[in-house]
Amino acid sequence: MKKLMIAGGLLVVATMGLYAQKSASFTLDADKGTEVIPKEIYGQFAEHLGSCIYGGLWVGEDSDIPNTNGYRTDVLNALKELKVPVLRWPGGCFADEYHWMDGIGPKENRPKMVNNNWGGTIEDNSFGTHEFLNLCEMIGCEPYISGNVGSGTVEELAKWVEYMTSEGDSPMARLRRQNGRDKAWKVKYLGVGNESWGCGGSMRPEYYSDLYRRYSTYCRNYDDNRLFKIASGASDYDYNWTKVLMDRVGGRMDGLSLHYYTVSGWDGSKGSATRFDTDDYYWTLGKCREIEDVIEKHIAIMDEKDPKNRVALMLDEWGTWWDVEPGTNPGHLYQQNTLRDAFVASLSLDIFHKYTRRLKMANIAQIVNVLQSMILTQGDKMVLTPTYYVFRMYNVHQDATYLPIEVKCEVAKLEGERNHDRELPMLSASASKNAQGVVHVSLSNVDAEERQVVTIDLANMEGKQVTGEILTSDKLTDHNSFERPDQVKVVPFNGAKLKKNVLTVDLPAKSIVTLEIK
C-alpha cells in the first residue's frame, strides 16, 4: 500500500509493490456500439463577458489586428480547425439583460450599455445578431441563442425569432433586410432564459415553468426553420428543479439545461489557476468526475417522467472556475489554463460519451479569454490553451459510434472531509468508431508521477496500423503564455505497439493520448 499525504486526509493508492509499474487493461469490441456521440457534445459558449467578444472574437473592421470582416483572423482559423459544432450566445447572465434590437442596424446608431453582471464594462453593441449569426456561418456551426426572459418580454423574444428566421414579408423580416441580410438564418437552438433560479430572475421552478410555457408558445417556427426549445435547467445538485420542470413543462420543451462547474469552494476560495500542488490537482479531478453522479441523477428523474426519451439533457455550461489572474478585472473572469484543466476536459468528455442517450449537448465555458477557454488573446497575440488541444484531439469522436469499455486500473481513495471520500481511477478512457470503420481511443493517465502500461484487447478487430498524438508537459502547472505560447502542445505519440489483436500503450505520467486504429 502506498500513502501520500493530502490536505485534510490521505490519498491512498493500491499498488502492486513499492516500485511496481502501474498497469491498466480493457477489451474493445468495435461491433458493440449502439449510441452515436452527438457532435454537439463538443459545443462552445461565448458570452459578453470580459474580452470574450470584444478583443477575443471581434475587433471590428478598422482594427490594426488582422481581421476578416471584423473577426480576428487568427481566432477564426483556430476555431475552424477545432470543428466547433454549436456556439451559445449572448449569455449566460448577460442574456437576461440583453435587448437584441440594441445590436442591429448601423453601428454608429447602436446604443451603448453597461454590463452590470460582469465588471460594469461599457459595451457599444457593435457585436450583435448579424455579427454572431454570420460568425456561425463562417466557422460552420449551429447557433444557440439564449433568449431574455429575466428582463425581457414575450413580444421581444418572439420578434427576435421572427427577425432571424422568417423568409416572408413579415415586419421583422423586412427590418432584417433593411439591415443588409436578405436571406433568413437557420437557427435551431433557442434557450428560453438562463439560470432563471439565479441571475436570470431568482425564480422558483414552479413560476419559471409557467413562464416557459408562455414564452415558448410565441417562439414560432417560420418557413422551414424548426426551433429546438431549451428550458432553463438546474445548477448541479438541484434535483428538485429538474423534477418540477419535468412535471409542469414536460414535452413542451425539447431540451432541459444543466450547469456544473469544477469549483473548489471547500475553503471559501476558488484557488489559483496556475499555482497549485499535486493534492489540489487530485482534488480537482475528483470534483470533476463527480459530474457523472450529477448527470445520472438528473437523467433518472427525466427517465421517470419521460420514458420515451423525448426531452434532451443539455449541459450548456461546464468547466473549471479559478480566481482571476492577478491584476485583471475581477468581473471579467480571465484565468489561465494549465495541464490540470486539460485533464478536466478529457475526463469530462469521457463521461459525457457514456450518457448520450439523453445528454445531447455540452457547452464548455467559455470559448475565448474567460474561465476554461480554448484561446487567450492579448492585443494582436493569441495562444491556444491545453484545453484547446484536448478538444482538437477529441474531435475525432464527433458523430462517431460510442464503444463501451470497462477499464480495469488502480483507484485512488481521496479521503478526508475536503474530498468527501471520493475515488479517482488513475486511468480514464473513451473509444468510438466512425462511419469509415476507423476506431479512435482516447486515454488519460492522471497519475502525476508514474507511467502506466495499458493493454487493450481488440477482440474481433484485426488492427493493422496505429498512430497517435500526445499532450503532456514537465509540470502540471505548465501553461501557454504570450511569452511561451508552445509550452504545452500536442506532439506525435509513438508509445503504442500493435501485435495481432492486442494493443499495448506505454503512457507517460500526466499525459493524454488519442490513438487511431485502422
C-alpha positions in Angstrom: 0.0 0.0 0.0 1.3 3.4 -0.9 0.2 6.5 1.1 0.6 10.1 0.0 -0.4 12.9 2.4 -3.0 15.4 1.1 -4.7 18.3 2.7 -7.4 17.2 5.0 -6.7 13.5 4.6 -4.9 10.8 2.8 -4.5 9.8 -0.9 -4.4 6.0 -0.7 -3.4 4.2 -3.9 -3.3 0.4 -4.0 -0.2 -0.7 -5.9 1.4 -4.0 -6.9 4.6 -3.1 -4.9 6.6 0.0 -4.0 8.4 0.2 -7.3 5.8 -1.6 -9.4 4.9 -0.3 -12.8 1.2 0.8 -13.0 -1.0 -1.1 -15.4 -4.5 -1.0 -16.8 -6.5 -3.0 -19.3 -9.8 -3.2 -21.1 -11.4 -5.0 -24.0 -12.5 -3.0 -27.0 -15.2 -4.6 -29.2 -15.7 -2.5 -32.4 -19.0 -4.2 -33.1 -20.8 -3.5 -29.8 -21.5 0.2 -30.1 -25.1 1.4 -30.4 -25.2 5.1 -29.4 -23.8 7.9 -31.5 -21.8 10.7 -29.8 -23.5 13.9 -31.0 -21.1 16.4 -32.2 -22.9 19.0 -30.1 -21.2 17.4 -27.0 -18.2 19.5 -28.2 -20.2 22.7 -28.1 -18.8 26.1 -27.1 -20.1 29.1 -25.2 -19.5 32.8 -25.9 -20.8 35.4 -23.5 -20.5 39.2 -23.4 -18.1 38.9 -20.5 -14.6 40.4 -20.2 -12.8 40.2 -23.6 -14.6 37.1 -24.8 -16.4 39.0 -27.6 -14.6 42.3 -27.9 -10.9 41.6 -28.4 -11.4 37.9 -28.4 -13.8 37.1 -31.3 -14.4 40.6 -32.6 -12.1 43.6 -33.2 -14.0 45.4 -35.9 -13.2 46.1 -39.5 -11.0 49.1 -38.7 -8.7 47.3 -36.2 -5.0 47.1 -36.8 -5.3 43.5 -35.7 -5.6 41.2 -38.8 -9.3 40.5 -39.2 -11.8 39.1 -41.6 -14.8 41.4 -41.8 -14.1 42.4 -38.1 -13.5 38.9 -36.8 -10.0 38.2 -35.6 -8.4 36.1 -38.4 -6.2 34.1 -36.1 -9.1 33.1 -33.7 -11.4 32.4 -36.7 -8.9 30.0 -38.2 -8.3 28.3 -34.8 -12.0 27.7 -34.3 -12.4 26.2 -37.8 -9.6 23.7 -37.0 -11.4 22.9 -33.8 -14.6 21.9 -35.7 -16.9 23.8 -33.4 -20.4 22.2 -33.8 -22.5 24.7 -31.9 -21.9 28.1 -30.2 -24.1 29.5 -27.5 -24.6 33.3 -27.2 -25.1 36.0 -25.8 -25.0 34.5 -22.3 -25.1 33.4 -19.5 -26.2 36.0 -17.1 -25.8 38.6 -19.8 -28.6 37.1 -21.9 -31.3 38.2 -19.4 -30.2 41.8 -19.7 -29.6 41.8 -23.4 -32.1 43.6 -25.7 -31.4 42.4 -29.2 -32.7 45.5 -31.0 -29.8 47.5 -29.5 -27.4 45.3 -31.5 -28.8 45.7 -35.1 -28.6 48.5 -37.7 -25.8 50.9 -38.4 -23.1 50.5 -35.7 -22.9 54.3 -35.1 -26.5 54.3 -34.2 -26.4 51.4 -31.7 -26.8 52.5 -28.1 -24.1 51.7 -25.5 -25.0 49.7 -22.4 -23.5 48.9 -19.0 -22.7 45.2 -18.5 -24.0 45.1 -14.9 -23.2 41.4 -14.4 -19.6 41.4 -15.4 -17.4 44.2 -14.2 -19.6 47.2 -15.3 -18.0 47.3 -18.7 -19.5 49.7 -21.2 -20.4 47.8 -24.4 -21.1 49.5 -27.7 -23.3 46.7 -29.2 -21.1 46.6 -32.3 -21.3 42.8 -32.0 -25.0 41.8 -32.3 -27.3 39.4 -34.0 -25.8 39.8 -37.5 -22.3 39.5 -36.3 -23.0 36.4 -34.2 -25.0 34.5 -36.8 -22.6 35.4 -39.6 -19.7 34.1 -37.4 -21.6 30.8 -37.0 -21.9 30.5 -40.8 -18.2 31.3 -41.2 -17.0 28.6 -38.9 -19.7 26.1 -39.9 -21.5 25.7 -36.6 -25.1 25.8 -35.3 -26.1 28.9 -33.4 -27.6 28.5 -30.0 -29.5 31.7 -29.0 -30.2 32.4 -25.3 -33.3 34.5 -25.0 -34.1 37.2 -22.5 -36.8 36.0 -20.1 -35.4 37.8 -16.9 -35.8 41.4 -18.0 -37.3 40.9 -21.5 -40.9 40.4 -22.8 -42.6 37.7 -24.7 -43.1 40.2 -27.6 -39.3 40.9 -27.7 -38.3 37.3 -27.9 -41.0 36.4 -30.4 -39.9 39.3 -32.7 -36.2 38.2 -32.4 -37.1 34.7 -33.6 -39.1 36.3 -36.5 -36.2 38.6 -37.3 -33.7 35.8 -37.5 -35.7 33.1 -39.2 -38.6 34.4 -41.2 -38.3 34.3 -45.0 -41.6 36.0 -45.7 -42.8 39.6 -46.0 -43.2 39.9 -42.2 -42.4 43.1 -40.3 -39.2 41.7 -38.7 -38.0 40.1 -41.9 -38.3 43.4 -43.7 -36.3 45.1 -40.9 -33.6 42.4 -41.3 -33.5 43.1 -45.0 -33.1 46.8 -44.3 -30.1 45.9 -42.2 -28.4 44.1 -45.0 -29.4 40.5 -44.7 -31.9 39.2 -47.3 -32.0 35.5 -46.5 -33.1 34.3 -43.1 -30.6 32.4 -41.0 -31.1 28.9 -39.8 -31.4 28.9 -36.0 -32.1 25.6 -34.4 -31.4 26.0 -30.7 -33.3 28.5 -28.6 -32.8 28.9 -24.9 -35.8 30.3 -23.1 -33.9 32.1 -20.3 -30.8 31.2 -18.5 -30.2 30.3 -14.8 -33.7 31.5 -14.0 -33.1 30.3 -10.4 -30.3 32.9 -10.1 -29.1 35.8 -12.3 -31.9 35.1 -14.7 -34.6 36.2 -12.3 -34.2 34.5 -8.9 -37.3 32.4 -9.7 -38.9 29.4 -8.2 -39.2 26.4 -10.5 -43.0 26.5 -10.4 -43.0 30.1 -11.5 -40.4 29.6 -14.2 -42.3 26.6 -15.6 -45.3 28.8 -16.3 -43.2 31.5 -17.8 -41.5 28.9 -20.1 -44.9 27.7 -21.3 -45.9 31.2 -22.1 -42.7 32.4 -23.8 -42.2 29.3 -25.8 -45.7 29.4 -27.2 -44.9 32.6 -29.1 -41.5 31.5 -30.3 -42.8 30.1 -33.6 -41.4 28.1 -36.5 -41.1 30.2 -39.6 -41.0 28.7 -43.0 -38.7 25.6 -42.9 -36.8 26.6 -39.7 -37.6 24.4 -36.8 -36.7 25.5 -33.3 -35.3 23.2 -30.6 -36.5 24.9 -27.5 -34.4 24.6 -24.3 -35.7 25.3 -20.8 -33.5 26.9 -18.2 -32.5 24.0 -16.0 -30.8 23.3 -12.7 -27.5 24.1 -11.2 -25.5 20.9 -10.4 -27.2 19.3 -7.4 -30.7 21.0 -7.6 -32.7 17.9 -8.5 -36.0 19.4 -7.4 -35.7 22.0 -10.2 -35.5 19.2 -12.8 -38.4 17.3 -11.2 -40.7 20.4 -11.2 -39.9 21.2 -14.8 -40.4 17.6 -15.9 -43.8 17.6 -14.1 -45.0 21.1 -15.2 -43.4 21.6 -18.6 -42.7 18.1 -19.8 -43.0 17.6 -23.5 -43.4 21.3 -24.2 -39.6 21.6 -24.1 -37.2 19.9 -26.4 -34.3 20.2 -24.0 -33.6 20.9 -20.4 -30.3 22.6 -19.5 -27.9 21.8 -16.6 -24.9 23.7 -15.3 -21.9 22.2 -13.5 -18.6 23.9 -12.7 -15.5 22.3 -11.2 -15.0 24.9 -8.5 -13.1 24.4 -5.3 -15.0 26.4 -2.7 -14.1 24.0 0.1 -12.2 26.7 2.0 -14.1 29.7 0.6 -11.8 30.4 -2.4 -11.5 29.1 -5.8 -7.7 29.0 -5.9 -5.2 29.9 -8.5 -5.3 28.6 -12.0 -1.5 28.2 -12.1 -0.3 27.9 -8.5 -1.3 24.6 -7.0 0.2 21.4 -5.8 -0.4 17.7 -6.5 -3.0 17.5 -3.8 -5.0 20.3 -5.4 -4.7 18.6 -8.7 -6.1 15.3 -7.5 -8.9 17.1 -5.6 -9.8 18.9 -8.8 -10.1 15.7 -10.8 -12.2 14.1 -8.1 -14.6 17.1 -8.1 -14.6 17.0 -11.9 -15.6 13.3 -12.0 -18.5 14.0 -9.6 -20.3 15.3 -12.7 -21.1 11.7 -13.6 -23.2 11.2 -10.4 -25.0 14.5 -11.1 -25.8 13.6 -14.7 -27.0 10.1 -13.6 -29.4 11.6 -11.0 -30.9 14.2 -13.3 -31.3 11.6 -16.0 -33.1 9.3 -13.6 -35.7 12.0 -12.9 -36.1 12.6 -16.6 -36.4 8.9 -17.3 -39.2 8.5 -14.8 -41.2 11.4 -16.2 -40.2 10.9 -19.9 -39.6 7.2 -20.5 -39.7 7.7 -24.3 -36.6 9.9 -24.0 -38.1 12.8 -25.8 -36.6 15.6 -23.7 -32.8 16.0 -24.1 -30.4 17.0 -21.3 -28.2 19.9 -22.4 -25.2 20.6 -20.2 -24.8 24.1 -21.7 -22.3 25.4 -19.1 -19.4 23.4 -17.6 -15.7 23.7 -16.9 -13.2 24.9 -14.3 -13.6 28.2 -12.4 -10.5 29.6 -10.7 -9.6 33.0 -9.2 -8.9 35.6 -11.9 -5.4 36.3 -13.0 -3.7 38.9 -10.7 -4.1 42.5 -12.0 -7.2 41.7 -14.1 -10.8 42.9 -13.6 -12.4 40.5 -11.1 -15.7 40.8 -13.1 -14.0 39.6 -16.3 -13.2 36.0 -15.1 -10.0 35.9 -17.0 -7.9 32.8 -16.0 -5.0 30.9 -17.3 -5.3 27.3 -18.4 -2.9 24.5 -17.4 -2.4 20.8 -17.9 -4.7 20.3 -15.0 -7.5 22.0 -17.0 -6.8 19.7 -19.9 -7.4 16.7 -17.7 -10.7 18.2 -16.5 -11.7 18.4 -20.2 -10.6 14.9 -21.1 -12.2 13.2 -18.1 -15.4 15.2 -18.6 -15.7 14.3 -22.3 -15.1 10.6 -21.4 -18.0 10.8 -19.1 -20.3 12.7 -21.5 -19.8 10.0 -24.1 -21.4 7.4 -21.8 -24.7 9.3 -21.5 -25.6 10.4 -25.0 -28.9 8.5 -24.9 -30.2 11.5 -23.0 -27.3 14.0 -23.0 -27.3 15.7 -26.4 -25.2 18.8 -25.9 -22.5 20.2 -23.8 -21.0 23.7 -24.0 -17.8 24.5 -22.2 -17.4 27.9 -20.6 -16.0 29.8 -22.4 -14.5 30.0 -25.9 -12.1 32.9 -25.6 -10.5 34.7 -22.6 -13.0 33.6 -19.9 -12.9 30.7 -17.5 -11.7 27.4 -19.1 -11.2 28.9 -22.6 -9.9 27.4 -25.8 -8.0 30.6 -26.7 -6.4 33.5 -25.0 -5.7 36.8 -26.7 -3.7 40.0 -25.8 -3.6 42.7 -28.3 -2.5 41.1 -31.6 -1.2 38.0 -29.8 -3.0 34.7 -29.5 -2.3 31.4 -27.7 -4.0 28.1 -27.8 -4.7 26.5 -24.4 -4.1 22.9 -23.2 -7.9 22.6 -23.2 -8.0 23.7 -26.9 -5.7 20.8 -27.7 -7.8 18.3 -25.9 -10.9 19.4 -27.9 -8.9 19.2 -31.1 -7.6 15.7 -30.2 -11.1 14.5 -29.3 -13.0 15.9 -32.2 -12.5 12.6 -34.0 -15.3 11.3 -31.7 -17.9 13.7 -33.1 -20.8 11.8 -34.6 -19.0 8.5 -34.2 -20.4 5.4 -32.6 -19.5 5.1 -28.9 -17.8 1.9 -28.0 -18.5 0.9 -24.4 -15.4 -0.2 -22.4 -14.8 -1.2 -18.8 -11.4 0.0 -17.6 -9.5 -2.1 -15.0 -7.0 0.1 -13.3 -5.8 1.3 -9.9 -8.1 3.6 -8.0 -7.1 6.3 -5.6 -9.1 6.9 -2.5 -9.3 10.7 -1.7 -10.0 10.6 2.0 -10.9 13.4 4.4 -13.6 16.0 4.8 -12.3 18.1 1.9 -12.6 15.2 -0.5 -15.9 13.6 0.6 -14.2 10.2 0.3 -14.1 10.4 -3.4 -12.5 7.8 -5.6 -10.3 8.6 -8.5 -9.3 6.0 -11.2 -5.8 6.5 -12.4 -6.8 6.0 -16.0 -9.7 7.4 -18.0 -10.6 6.2 -21.5 -13.1 6.6 -24.3 -13.4 4.9 -27.7 -15.5 5.3 -30.8 -15.8 4.1 -34.4 -16.5 6.5 -37.2 -18.5 5.9 -40.4 -15.5 4.7 -42.2 -14.8 2.0 -39.6 -11.8 3.7 -38.1 -11.5 3.3 -34.3 -10.3 6.1 -32.1 -9.2 5.6 -28.5 -8.5 8.4 -26.0 -6.5 7.7 -22.9 -5.7 9.9 -19.9 -3.1 8.8 -17.4 -4.0 11.1 -14.4 -1.1 9.8 -12.2 1.1 12.8 -11.6 4.2 10.8 -11.1 4.1 7.3 -12.7 3.7 5.9 -16.1 1.1 3.3 -16.9 1.2 0.4 -19.4 -2.3 -0.1 -20.8 -3.2 -3.4 -22.5 -6.2 -3.2 -24.9 -7.7 -6.4 -26.2 -9.2 -5.6 -29.6 -11.5 -8.6 -29.5 -12.5 -9.5 -33.1 -10.9 -6.4 -34.6 -7.7 -7.0 -36.6 -5.9 -3.7 -36.4 -3.1 -3.2 -38.9 -1.9 0.2 -38.1 -1.9 2.5 -35.1 -0.9 6.2 -34.9 -1.4 8.7 -32.2 -0.7 12.1 -30.6 0.0 13.1 -27.0 -0.5 16.1 -24.8 1.8 16.4 -21.7 4.4 18.6 -20.1 7.0 18.6 -17.4 4.8 20.1 -14.7 1.0 20.1 -14.0 1.2 23.8 -13.7 2.6 24.3 -17.2 0.6 26.6 -19.4 0.9 28.6 -22.6 1.6 32.3 -22.1 2.1 35.0 -24.7 5.9 34.8 -23.9 5.9 31.0 -24.2 2.9 30.0 -26.4 4.1 26.4 -27.1 4.9 25.3 -23.6 2.1 22.7 -23.7 1.2 21.3 -27.1 0.3 18.2 -29.0 3.1 16.1 -30.5 3.2 12.7 -32.3 3.0 9.6 -30.0 5.0 6.5 -30.6 4.3 4.6 -27.5 1.6 2.3 -28.9 2.5 -1.2 -30.2 0.1 -3.5 -32.0 0.6 -7.2 -32.1 -2.1 -9.3 -33.6 -5.3 -8.1 -31.8 -3.6 -6.7 -28.7 -2.6 -3.1 -28.4 0.0 -2.1 -25.7 0.3 1.5 -24.8 3.0 3.0 -22.7 1.5 6.1 -21.2 3.8 8.7 -19.5 2.7 10.2 -16.3 0.2 13.1 -16.5 -0.5 12.5 -20.2 -3.4 12.5 -22.6 -3.3 10.4 -25.8 -5.6 9.8 -28.7 -4.9 6.8 -30.9 -6.3 6.0 -34.4 -6.6 2.3 -35.2 -7.1 1.1 -38.8 
